[in-house]
């Protein structure tokens, strides 16, 4: 495809599609076919990127918030105009069904529009003075050029969350997308460039993640780091940013519990749970994973869940009617096999699936349901990040809360109950950055998205998303 043939570094407003011996393959996960090869940035190219960002920030930070908003809105309109081609690119590189790719790009357009409006409201404040003739004002200014690192599971939405907020605040951005799914991020950069960004305001680079991050974080030009990724990478990057005293936002995944209490509508919740669990083949940081079911409803919930999950149509995301696509890579399939085999060996029941789908090419894994896994099973300790649902019987609300909090993660949590007193207690006691009752919608564009404990710190989305790219300056002056 032409869109992949032209894939390259996006530097100072130009796409550089030069190929080199160290270029890495970008693969269609549904077929295993190579789509293109991805050039890798060396130190000389990264130095160009840093200088470009310095120049871009010098210009973009002086653009009014109103004009910045117009650029972001133009980009949103371009996304909607090109929705079908953009969705196809995403499905080819990531694997999710076309319907999910369309929805992700439309959410990305919404993010750009939200950030456009929120950037116009980066208000400071006036502080009453104790002294006549003295004014005291708090100003908000962009932090500077920022380095952003994004994952492969949402190759348009995750970059857009970071880039839109940073641009709305007046920052320049260096975007490092995931090597597995770089094309959607490059399309975003091209669209924003077409919408009117000044050269250098947004650069997108590809290369070894450790090399790129070390170079960018060490640069005195870069003033903030934002990552969506694993806990391990987050610890490393946050430590490196801390060494240089740079602001950070870290969204590091989770292992979301779902508390289903005995008063819930079991059939309805189970059907909703299947749709939520197997969206994007479970490759979602807020994916419902550990189902904590009160004993009286355990068997019925599991049976209903199994019935719906067994009917899911798995296949190439480009094919009509497919409900779950492939995993992003052979690496992810191996992870699923390791977790399921470990659970089985430790006495868990694999009630559905548990095996790779090997009837054709691609990286497919069966929708899987694990029951009666012992607490030491790896699948209960490590984030599966795949199509694995774990059913856990609990005696009561006390045990459900204990099990919900027993892991170091704290991103999204879900609860199904009609008792106001239970809701109030769960709100206070369950450790999570986002908590949804009687639905699986944990995050919305207008609200902060982030976690606690090992799930990271800081937030994207909402007012907090733009605030993270600002610094505060207190200014006082006396009349003369």
Secondary structure, DSSP 8 states (H G I E B T S, - for coil): -HHHHT--EEETTEEE----TT-EEEE-TTT--EEEEE----HHHHHHHHHHHHHHHHHHTTS-HHHHHHHHHHHHHHHHHTHHHHHHHHHHHH---HHHHHHHHHHHHHHHHHHHHHHTT---EE---SSTTEEEEEEEEE--EEEEE--STTTTHHHHHHHHHHHHHT--EEEE--GGG-HHHHHHHHHHHHHT--TTSEEE--S-HHHHHHHHHH-TTEEEEEEES-HHHHHHHHHHHHHTT-EEEEE----EEEEE-TTS-HHHHHHHHHHHHTGGGG--TT-EEEEEEEGGGHHHHHHHHHHHHTT--BS-TTSTT--B---S-HHHHHHHHHHHHHHHHTT-EEEE--SEE-SSSS-EE--EEEES--TT-GGGTS---SSEEEEEEESSHHHHHHHHTSSS--SEEEEE---HHHHHHHHHHS--SEEEESSS----TTS-B--SGGGEES-BSHHHHHHTTEEEEEEEEE--
